Amino acid sequence: MKIQKTFNTTKEEIESKKFNIFIGISLGNKWFTKENLREYLNWALEHTKDKVLFWIGDKIQAINYNVRNKNHSKYNNNRALKNGLKIREMLKDLISELPREKQNKIKILRWGEYEEYDEFCKKYTSIIYNEFKKNPKFQKEILQLIKKLITDRKFSDEEYLELSKYLLEEFVGSYSGINYELNYYGMYLYPQESLLHHFIEKLQQGKIFPELNKKLPKEKVALAIVD
């Protein structure tokens, strides 16, 4: 596996093990198979500062289920959590293959736990939602991103607004990293480069929406596209 592209960091910083690394898992991304995650985990263990975290986007996947199934129901919420549980069990199996020393370096964080324990999550997610509501330019940019990222079918304007919640929910972790159990995870791995990564990097650097940049945490996550 090789680093294909970096955002808000350099290959030299990564190779010097500057960051604790997290791996964000989207339930809708078919790339996240057991085999691929095994490779990612091994790579992360070789390059991390101290710890590796798996960040499972299970609870927020219900947003996508609601829109695509054209209903809001407990079934969609339960389906998202059930699929997240399957991912967690698969990750536990992967971790169990490793020596105890390496196992102790790995954590698994589901979305409900992230909301509860991460010091950035609730406060700054509220700020992002408020910006989306009150800043038409920011809302337009987010909706354009959603339309470019989701290409398998078309949705109504109302549905795109609903789908944008997924991006708003994950925004703070993708912008600032994750704090969990006294460890800060300042870099994440992802298999494909997307327009969202470019958008967040520009926001981190204050090139776009500088007033919003001032409201967000000083901590700014790094990203490595690795495959």
ZIUR-V486706 format. One record per residue. N is the residue number from 0. NEAR is the number of other ideal C-beta (glycine too) atoms within 10 Angstrom. Layout:
N_NEAR + N_NEAR
//
This chain:
0_15 + 1_9 + 2_17 + 3_12 + 4_13 + 5_18 + 6_20 + 7_18 + 8_18 + 9_13 + 10_12 + 11_9 + 12_15 + 13_20 + 14_11 + 15_11 + 16_13 + 17_16 + 18_23 + 19_22 + 20_26 + 21_27 + 22_23 + 23_20 + 24_23 + 25_18 + 26_21 + 27_13 + 28_14 + 29_8 + 30_13 + 31_18 + 32_11 + 33_11 + 34_8 + 35_15 + 36_19 + 37_16 + 38_13 + 39_24 + 40_22 + 41_16 + 42_20 + 43_26 + 44_15 + 45_11 + 46_21 + 47_21 + 48_16 + 49_11 + 50_20 + 51_25 + 52_24 + 53_24 + 54_24 + 55_26 + 56_24 + 57_23 + 58_19 + 59_21 + 60_22 + 61_24 + 62_22 + 63_20 + 64_20 + 65_20 + 66_22 + 67_16 + 68_12 + 69_7 + 70_10 + 71_14 + 72_12 + 73_8 + 74_13 + 75_19 + 76_17 + 77_12 + 78_17 + 79_22 + 80_17 + 81_10 + 82_17 + 83_21 + 84_13 + 85_12 + 86_20 + 87_17 + 88_10 + 89_17 + 90_20 + 91_13 + 92_11 + 93_17 + 94_18 + 95_8 + 96_11 + 97_16 + 98_7 + 99_6 + 100_7 + 101_14 + 102_12 + 103_11 + 104_16 + 105_20 + 106_19 + 107_17 + 108_21 + 109_19 + 110_22 + 111_13 + 112_15 + 113_24 + 114_14 + 115_9 + 116_13 + 117_22 + 118_14 + 119_19 + 120_19 + 121_12 + 122_11 + 123_19 + 124_18 + 125_11 + 126_16 + 127_21 + 128_14 + 129_12 + 130_20 + 131_20 + 132_10 + 133_9 + 134_15 + 135_9 + 136_10 + 137_18 + 138_15 + 139_10 + 140_16 + 141_23 + 142_17 + 143_13 + 144_17 + 145_20 + 146_14 + 147_11 + 148_13 + 149_18 + 150_7 + 151_5 + 152_6 + 153_9 + 154_15 + 155_9 + 156_8 + 157_9 + 158_16 + 159_17 + 160_16 + 161_17 + 162_20 + 163_18 + 164_19 + 165_21 + 166_20 + 167_16 + 168_20 + 169_20 + 170_23 + 171_24 + 172_25 + 173_19 + 174_21 + 175_23 + 176_25 + 177_27 + 178_19 + 179_20 + 180_9 + 181_5 + 182_15 + 183_18 + 184_26 + 185_21 + 186_24 + 187_22 + 188_22 + 189_23 + 190_15 + 191_11 + 192_13 + 193_13 + 194_11 + 195_18 + 196_17 + 197_12 + 198_19 + 199_21 + 200_19 + 201_14 + 202_20 + 203_18 + 204_12 + 205_12 + 206_10 + 207_16 + 208_18 + 209_10 + 210_10 + 211_16 + 212_16 + 213_9 + 214_12 + 215_20 + 216_16 + 217_6 + 218_14 + 219_19 + 220_25 + 221_20 + 222_21 + 223_25 + 224_17 + 225_20 + 226_15
//
